[in-house]
Amino acid sequence: MKTSLQTLQRIQKFNIDEQRKILVELQTKEEQLQNNLNRLNAEYERELEFATQNPGLGDFGAYTQRYLQYREAFEVQLAALRTEIEKVRDKISDMFKEQKTYEIVDKNRQKRREKEDAAKDQKTLDEIGTNAYIKRRKH
């Protein structure tokens, strides 16, 4: 028979799994954003090299301005995403602590039940032994 604590443990495990899925999704988004930022930086370096080799061809200043805007946007998104990832990690950590508490309480209850059962069994055995002794002494 399942106890209420075991039910709470199952629910907590489910909730932790859900938070882990969210964390994986956020980490995937973070990786994609970081890759996009890396590509943007690499593209800028190529354009800078091209502009250095071919002065007067195109408007590198305007390109640099757009590059800086895109880079800032990626960095802002990354910072927000990393904050969200940290919140989810903290939440998972708290959930693990709560789950551990349930497990400890359940384990202590189980030990107490086993101790009570052992005491009842011992009491029954003592009573049987006492009755047997009394019967033998009467005859």
N, C-alpha and C positions, 0 to 999 in steps of 0.2 A: 504494500500500500504506500502510495506516495504521500509524503508529508507536505505541508504548505511551504516549508523551506525548500524542499526539493523542487517544487513547482516554481518558486521564486528563482532558484538557481537556473532552471531551464529557461525561464523568461529572460533572465540576465544574460545568459549565454547567447540567446537569440539577439538581444539588443546589442551586445558587444560585436557579434558577427555583422550586424547591420552597420554599425559605426565603422567597422573595418572596411566594409565595402565602400562606404563614403570616403574613407581615408585613401583607399586605392584610387578612386576616381579623381580625387583632388591631387594626388601625387602624379597621376597621369597627365592631368591638365598642367601641372607645374612643369613637368618634363617637356611637354609640347611648347609651352611658352618660353622656356629656357632655350629650346632648340630654335624657335623662331627668332629669339633675340640673338643667338649665336649666328644664325644665317644673316640677319640684318647687319651685324657687325662685320662679318666676312665680306658681305656685299659692299659695305661702305669702304672697307680696306681696298677692295678691287677698284672701286670707283675713284678712290683717292690716288691710287697708283696710276690709273689711266689719266686722271686730270693732271697729275704731276708730269707725265710723259707728253701730254698733249695740252699745253696751256692755251687758253683762249678758246677752247672748243667746249661750248656749253656753259651753263651757269652752275658751277660747283657750289657756290654759296647757298643758292636756293635748295639744292640737293641736300647739303649739310643741314640746313634748317629743318627740312622734312625728316631727315634721318634722326635728328635730335628729338623731334616730336614723337616719332614712332618709338624710339628707344625709351623715352620717358614713359610713354604709355605702357610699354611692355614691363618696365621696371615697377610701375605703380601696380599693375595687375599681379605681377609676381609677389610683391610685398603683401598685397591683400590676400592672395592665395596662401602664402606661407603663414600668415596670421591665422587664417581659417584652418589650415592643417594643424597648427599648434593647438588650437582650441579643440579640435577633434581628438588629438592625441591625449590632451588633458582629460577630456571626457572619458575616453577609453580607460585611461589610468584610474580614474575615480570609479568607473564601473567595475574594474578588476578588483579594486579594494573592497567594494561593496559585496561582490561575489565571494571573495575570500572570507568576509565576515559571515556570510550565510553558510559557507562550508564549515567554518569553525564551530558555529553555533549548532549546526546539524550534527557534526561529529561529537560534540560534547553531549548533546541530547542522546545520541546513540549509545555513548559510553555509559551515561547515567541509566538508560533503560537496561543495558546489559548488566550493570551492577545490581540494579533492582531485581532483575530476573534471577541473577545468581544468588542474591540474598533470599528470595522466595524459595528457590530450589533448595538451598541449604536449610532453610527453616522447615520445609517439608521433609527433607531427609532426617533432620534432627528429631522431628515429631515421630516419624516412622521408627527411628532407632529407639526413642524413648518408649513408645508403645510396645515394641518388641521386647525391650528390657523388662518392662512391667509385666508382660504376659509370661515371660520366662520365670520371673521371680515369684509369681503366683502359683506356679505348678511345682 
